[in-house]
Amino acid sequence: MQPFRSEIRNSPSQSTIKIYLTDSDLDEKIKKHLEHFSEIESIEIAESMEQNRGDESITILLKNDVDINKVKAAIDSSLWWYFEEDLVDE
């Protein structure tokens, strides 16, 4: 099972990136990990009401004029690195 899944969510007001973690106990750690991205305006942890999703999700709001696809790819890469390092440390 993969440790996370990310999706781009388009809305009329602002596109976001949603991250669903397999282990929701890691939400705060992952939020802190993502705070170093300069393209991110804010990060919110919320209960997920969506079907077939985790209990919680992390919503990432990006600054204006940012390429959401590039930021998502960078976030995904950073999270894979994070989880690989975490598994090595155990």
TORDREN-911979 format. One record per atom (N, C-alpha, C): x, y, z; residue number from 1; residue in three letters; atom name. Coordinates in Angstrom, 2 decimals. Example, Ala and Ser with C-alpha at 12.3 -4.5 7.8 and 13.67 -1.06 7.14 Angstrom:
<rs>
<r <13.19,-5.69,7.80>,1,Ala,N>
<r <12.30,-4.50,7.80>,1,Ala,CA>
<r <13.20,-3.30,7.80>,1,Ala,C>
<r <12.85,-2.25,7.08>,2,Ser,N>
<r <13.67,-1.06,7.14>,2,Ser,CA>
<r <12.90,0.03,7.87>,2,Ser,C>
</rs>
This chain:
<rs>
<r <0.83,-1.17,0.00>,1,Met,N>
<r <0.00,0.00,0.00>,1,Met,CA>
<r <0.89,1.25,0.00>,1,Met,C>
<r <0.54,2.22,-0.82>,2,Gln,N>
<r <1.32,3.44,-0.91>,2,Gln,CA>
<r <1.06,4.32,0.32>,2,Gln,C>
<r <2.07,5.05,0.78>,3,Pro,N>
<r <1.90,5.86,1.99>,3,Pro,CA>
<r <1.06,7.12,1.78>,3,Pro,C>
<r <0.90,7.56,0.52>,4,Phe,N>
<r <0.09,8.75,0.25>,4,Phe,CA>
<r <-0.40,8.73,-1.19>,4,Phe,C>
<r <-1.37,9.60,-1.43>,5,Arg,N>
<r <-1.87,9.83,-2.78>,5,Arg,CA>
<r <-2.16,11.32,-2.88>,5,Arg,C>
<r <-1.82,11.91,-4.01>,6,Ser,N>
<r <-2.08,13.34,-4.20>,6,Ser,CA>
<r <-2.90,13.55,-5.46>,6,Ser,C>
<r <-3.70,14.62,-5.43>,7,Glu,N>
<r <-4.56,14.94,-6.57>,7,Glu,CA>
<r <-4.60,16.45,-6.75>,7,Glu,C>
<r <-4.70,16.88,-7.98>,8,Ile,N>
<r <-4.97,18.29,-8.26>,8,Ile,CA>
<r <-6.48,18.44,-8.30>,8,Ile,C>
<r <-6.97,19.41,-7.57>,9,Arg,N>
<r <-8.41,19.68,-7.55>,9,Arg,CA>
<r <-8.63,21.07,-8.12>,9,Arg,C>
<r <-9.35,21.14,-9.20>,10,Asn,N>
<r <-9.63,22.44,-9.83>,10,Asn,CA>
<r <-10.96,22.98,-9.35>,10,Asn,C>
<r <-10.95,24.25,-9.02>,11,Ser,N>
<r <-12.19,24.92,-8.64>,11,Ser,CA>
<r <-12.17,26.31,-9.29>,11,Ser,C>
<r <-13.32,26.92,-9.41>,12,Pro,N>
<r <-13.36,28.24,-10.03>,12,Pro,CA>
<r <-12.55,29.30,-9.27>,12,Pro,C>
<r <-12.47,29.17,-7.96>,13,Ser,N>
<r <-11.77,30.18,-7.18>,13,Ser,CA>
<r <-10.26,29.95,-7.11>,13,Ser,C>
<r <-9.85,28.71,-6.88>,14,Gln,N>
<r <-8.42,28.44,-6.75>,14,Gln,CA>
<r <-8.15,26.93,-6.86>,14,Gln,C>
<r <-7.17,26.58,-7.67>,15,Ser,N>
<r <-6.78,25.18,-7.78>,15,Ser,CA>
<r <-6.00,24.79,-6.54>,15,Ser,C>
<r <-6.19,23.56,-6.10>,16,Thr,N>
<r <-5.50,23.08,-4.91>,16,Thr,CA>
<r <-4.90,21.71,-5.17>,16,Thr,C>
<r <-4.04,21.31,-4.28>,17,Ile,N>
<r <-3.51,19.95,-4.28>,17,Ile,CA>
<r <-4.01,19.31,-2.99>,17,Ile,C>
<r <-4.61,18.14,-3.12>,18,Lys,N>
<r <-5.08,17.38,-1.95>,18,Lys,CA>
<r <-4.14,16.20,-1.76>,18,Lys,C>
<r <-3.78,15.95,-0.52>,19,Ile,N>
<r <-2.94,14.80,-0.18>,19,Ile,CA>
<r <-3.71,13.94,0.82>,19,Ile,C>
<r <-3.81,12.67,0.52>,20,Tyr,N>
<r <-4.45,11.70,1.39>,20,Tyr,CA>
<r <-3.37,10.75,1.88>,20,Tyr,C>
<r <-3.19,10.68,3.19>,21,Leu,N>
<r <-2.17,9.81,3.77>,21,Leu,CA>
<r <-2.79,8.50,4.21>,21,Leu,C>
<r <-2.04,7.43,4.08>,22,Thr,N>
<r <-2.49,6.13,4.59>,22,Thr,CA>
<r <-2.60,6.18,6.11>,22,Thr,C>
<r <-1.65,6.87,6.75>,23,Asp,N>
<r <-1.62,7.01,8.20>,23,Asp,CA>
<r <-1.91,8.46,8.56>,23,Asp,C>
<r <-3.15,8.75,8.96>,24,Ser,N>
<r <-3.53,10.14,9.25>,24,Ser,CA>
<r <-2.83,10.69,10.50>,24,Ser,C>
<r <-2.18,9.84,11.27>,25,Asp,N>
<r <-1.41,10.32,12.42>,25,Asp,CA>
<r <-0.21,11.16,11.97>,25,Asp,C>
<r <0.16,11.06,10.71>,26,Leu,N>
<r <1.30,11.79,10.17>,26,Leu,CA>
<r <0.93,13.16,9.59>,26,Leu,C>
<r <-0.34,13.53,9.62>,27,Asp,N>
<r <-0.79,14.77,9.00>,27,Asp,CA>
<r <0.03,15.98,9.43>,27,Asp,C>
<r <0.22,16.16,10.72>,28,Glu,N>
<r <0.95,17.34,11.22>,28,Glu,CA>
<r <2.42,17.30,10.80>,28,Glu,C>
<r <3.04,16.12,10.82>,29,Lys,N>
<r <4.44,16.00,10.40>,29,Lys,CA>
<r <4.60,16.33,8.93>,29,Lys,C>
<r <3.67,15.85,8.11>,30,Ile,N>
<r <3.73,16.11,6.67>,30,Ile,CA>
<r <3.46,17.59,6.41>,30,Ile,C>
<r <2.52,18.18,7.12>,31,Lys,N>
<r <2.25,19.60,6.97>,31,Lys,CA>
<r <3.52,20.40,7.24>,31,Lys,C>
<r <4.20,20.08,8.31>,32,Lys,N>
<r <5.44,20.78,8.66>,32,Lys,CA>
<r <6.51,20.54,7.58>,32,Lys,C>
<r <6.58,19.33,7.07>,33,His,N>
<r <7.54,18.99,6.02>,33,His,CA>
<r <7.31,19.84,4.76>,33,His,C>
<r <6.04,20.11,4.44>,34,Leu,N>
<r <5.71,20.83,3.21>,34,Leu,CA>
<r <5.86,22.35,3.34>,34,Leu,C>
<r <5.99,22.85,4.54>,35,Glu,N>
<r <6.04,24.30,4.74>,35,Glu,CA>
<r <7.26,24.96,4.11>,35,Glu,C>
<r <8.26,24.20,3.70>,36,His,N>
<r <9.45,24.79,3.08>,36,His,CA>
<r <9.25,25.18,1.62>,36,His,C>
<r <8.15,24.77,1.01>,37,Phe,N>
<r <7.89,25.11,-0.39>,37,Phe,CA>
<r <7.45,26.58,-0.49>,37,Phe,C>
<r <8.21,27.37,-1.21>,38,Ser,N>
<r <7.90,28.80,-1.33>,38,Ser,CA>
<r <6.65,29.06,-2.18>,38,Ser,C>
<r <6.24,28.10,-2.99>,39,Glu,N>
<r <5.07,28.26,-3.86>,39,Glu,CA>
<r <3.75,28.09,-3.11>,39,Glu,C>
<r <3.82,27.58,-1.88>,40,Ile,N>
<r <2.61,27.29,-1.11>,40,Ile,CA>
<r <2.18,28.52,-0.32>,40,Ile,C>
<r <0.90,28.87,-0.48>,41,Glu,N>
<r <0.33,29.98,0.27>,41,Glu,CA>
<r <-0.11,29.52,1.66>,41,Glu,C>
<r <-0.82,28.38,1.72>,42,Ser,N>
<r <-1.26,27.84,3.01>,42,Ser,CA>
<r <-1.51,26.35,2.90>,42,Ser,C>
<r <-1.51,25.71,4.06>,43,Ile,N>
<r <-1.75,24.26,4.16>,43,Ile,CA>
<r <-2.79,24.05,5.24>,43,Ile,C>
<r <-3.82,23.30,4.91>,44,Glu,N>
<r <-4.90,23.03,5.86>,44,Glu,CA>
<r <-5.11,21.52,6.00>,44,Glu,C>
<r <-5.38,21.09,7.22>,45,Ile,N>
<r <-5.77,19.70,7.47>,45,Ile,CA>
<r <-7.26,19.71,7.79>,45,Ile,C>
<r <-8.01,18.90,7.08>,46,Ala,N>
<r <-9.46,18.87,7.27>,46,Ala,CA>
<r <-9.98,17.45,7.22>,46,Ala,C>
<r <-11.12,17.25,7.86>,47,Glu,N>
<r <-11.78,15.95,7.75>,47,Glu,CA>
<r <-12.23,15.77,6.31>,47,Glu,C>
<r <-12.10,14.56,5.83>,48,Ser,N>
<r <-12.46,14.27,4.45>,48,Ser,CA>
<r <-13.87,13.68,4.42>,48,Ser,C>
<r <-14.72,14.28,3.62>,49,Met,N>
<r <-16.09,13.80,3.47>,49,Met,CA>
<r <-16.25,13.00,2.19>,49,Met,C>
<r <-15.16,12.88,1.45>,50,Glu,N>
<r <-15.24,12.24,0.15>,50,Glu,CA>
<r <-15.24,10.72,0.27>,50,Glu,C>
<r <-15.95,10.10,-0.62>,51,Gln,N>
<r <-16.06,8.65,-0.63>,51,Gln,CA>
<r <-14.73,8.03,-1.07>,51,Gln,C>
<r <-14.38,6.92,-0.50>,52,Asn,N>
<r <-13.16,6.18,-0.85>,52,Asn,CA>
<r <-11.88,6.97,-0.59>,52,Asn,C>
<r <-11.89,7.84,0.41>,53,Arg,N>
<r <-10.72,8.62,0.77>,53,Arg,CA>
<r <-10.42,8.35,2.24>,53,Arg,C>
<r <-9.32,8.89,2.70>,54,Gly,N>
<r <-8.97,8.75,4.10>,54,Gly,CA>
<r <-9.87,9.59,4.98>,54,Gly,C>
<r <-9.70,9.47,6.29>,55,Asp,N>
<r <-10.50,10.23,7.23>,55,Asp,CA>
<r <-10.17,11.72,7.17>,55,Asp,C>
<r <-8.93,12.03,6.83>,56,Glu,N>
<r <-8.49,13.42,6.75>,56,Glu,CA>
<r <-7.73,13.63,5.45>,56,Glu,C>
<r <-7.64,14.90,5.07>,57,Ser,N>
<r <-6.84,15.24,3.91>,57,Ser,CA>
<r <-6.06,16.51,4.21>,57,Ser,C>
<r <-4.98,16.68,3.49>,58,Ile,N>
<r <-4.19,17.90,3.58>,58,Ile,CA>
<r <-4.46,18.67,2.29>,58,Ile,C>
<r <-4.92,19.90,2.44>,59,Thr,N>
<r <-5.21,20.75,1.30>,59,Thr,CA>
<r <-4.13,21.80,1.19>,59,Thr,C>
<r <-3.54,21.90,0.02>,60,Ile,N>
<r <-2.47,22.85,-0.23>,60,Ile,CA>
<r <-2.97,23.92,-1.19>,60,Ile,C>
<r <-2.96,25.16,-0.72>,61,Leu,N>
<r <-3.34,26.30,-1.55>,61,Leu,CA>
<r <-2.06,26.95,-2.04>,61,Leu,C>
<r <-1.99,27.19,-3.35>,62,Leu,N>
<r <-0.78,27.73,-3.95>,62,Leu,CA>
<r <-0.89,29.23,-4.18>,62,Leu,C>
<r <0.27,29.86,-4.25>,63,Lys,N>
<r <0.31,31.28,-4.59>,63,Lys,CA>
<r <-0.12,31.45,-6.05>,63,Lys,C>
<r <-0.50,32.68,-6.39>,64,Asn,N>
<r <-0.92,32.98,-7.77>,64,Asn,CA>
<r <0.24,32.79,-8.74>,64,Asn,C>
<r <-0.09,32.48,-9.97>,65,Asp,N>
<r <0.88,32.35,-11.06>,65,Asp,CA>
<r <1.92,31.27,-10.83>,65,Asp,C>
<r <1.53,30.18,-10.19>,66,Val,N>
<r <2.42,29.05,-9.95>,66,Val,CA>
<r <1.93,27.90,-10.83>,66,Val,C>
<r <2.86,27.17,-11.43>,67,Asp,N>
<r <2.51,26.02,-12.26>,67,Asp,CA>
<r <2.16,24.85,-11.32>,67,Asp,C>
<r <0.88,24.57,-11.21>,68,Ile,N>
<r <0.40,23.56,-10.26>,68,Ile,CA>
<r <0.96,22.18,-10.57>,68,Ile,C>
<r <1.15,21.86,-11.83>,69,Asn,N>
<r <1.69,20.54,-12.20>,69,Asn,CA>
<r <3.13,20.38,-11.73>,69,Asn,C>
<r <3.94,21.43,-11.88>,70,Lys,N>
<r <5.32,21.37,-11.42>,70,Lys,CA>
<r <5.40,21.28,-9.90>,70,Lys,C>
<r <4.55,22.05,-9.22>,71,Val,N>
<r <4.56,22.02,-7.75>,71,Val,CA>
<r <4.10,20.64,-7.25>,71,Val,C>
<r <3.06,20.08,-7.87>,72,Lys,N>
<r <2.60,18.74,-7.47>,72,Lys,CA>
<r <3.71,17.71,-7.66>,72,Lys,C>
<r <4.41,17.79,-8.79>,73,Ala,N>
<r <5.51,16.85,-9.03>,73,Ala,CA>
<r <6.61,17.01,-7.98>,73,Ala,C>
<r <6.93,18.25,-7.61>,74,Ala,N>
<r <7.95,18.50,-6.59>,74,Ala,CA>
<r <7.49,18.00,-5.23>,74,Ala,C>
<r <6.22,18.21,-4.90>,75,Ile,N>
<r <5.68,17.73,-3.62>,75,Ile,CA>
<r <5.70,16.21,-3.58>,75,Ile,C>
<r <5.24,15.58,-4.66>,76,Asp,N>
<r <5.24,14.11,-4.71>,76,Asp,CA>
<r <6.66,13.56,-4.53>,76,Asp,C>
<r <7.62,14.15,-5.21>,77,Ser,N>
<r <9.00,13.71,-5.08>,77,Ser,CA>
<r <9.51,13.88,-3.66>,77,Ser,C>
<r <9.20,15.01,-3.06>,78,Ser,N>
<r <9.62,15.28,-1.68>,78,Ser,CA>
<r <8.98,14.29,-0.70>,78,Ser,C>
<r <7.71,13.98,-0.92>,79,Leu,N>
<r <7.03,13.03,-0.02>,79,Leu,CA>
<r <7.59,11.62,-0.19>,79,Leu,C>
<r <7.90,11.22,-1.44>,80,Trp,N>
<r <8.50,9.89,-1.62>,80,Trp,CA>
<r <9.83,9.83,-0.88>,80,Trp,C>
<r <10.62,10.89,-0.99>,81,Trp,N>
<r <11.90,10.95,-0.27>,81,Trp,CA>
<r <11.65,10.87,1.24>,81,Trp,C>
<r <10.67,11.62,1.73>,82,Tyr,N>
<r <10.34,11.63,3.16>,82,Tyr,CA>
<r <10.01,10.22,3.64>,82,Tyr,C>
<r <9.14,9.52,2.93>,83,Phe,N>
<r <8.73,8.19,3.36>,83,Phe,CA>
<r <9.85,7.17,3.22>,83,Phe,C>
<r <10.70,7.29,2.20>,84,Glu,N>
<r <11.84,6.38,2.08>,84,Glu,CA>
<r <12.80,6.58,3.24>,84,Glu,C>
<r <13.09,7.82,3.61>,85,Glu,N>
<r <13.96,8.11,4.74>,85,Glu,CA>
<r <13.35,7.60,6.04>,85,Glu,C>
<r <12.04,7.79,6.19>,86,Asp,N>
<r <11.34,7.35,7.40>,86,Asp,CA>
<r <11.41,5.83,7.54>,86,Asp,C>
<r <11.28,5.11,6.43>,87,Leu,N>
<r <11.35,3.65,6.48>,87,Leu,CA>
<r <12.75,3.18,6.82>,87,Leu,C>
<r <13.77,3.89,6.34>,88,Val,N>
<r <15.15,3.53,6.63>,88,Val,CA>
<r <15.46,3.73,8.11>,88,Val,C>
<r <14.88,4.78,8.70>,89,Asp,N>
<r <15.13,5.11,10.11>,89,Asp,CA>
<r <14.50,4.11,11.07>,89,Asp,C>
<r <13.51,3.36,10.64>,90,Glu,N>
<r <12.82,2.45,11.56>,90,Glu,CA>
<r <13.61,1.23,11.90>,90,Glu,C>
</rs>
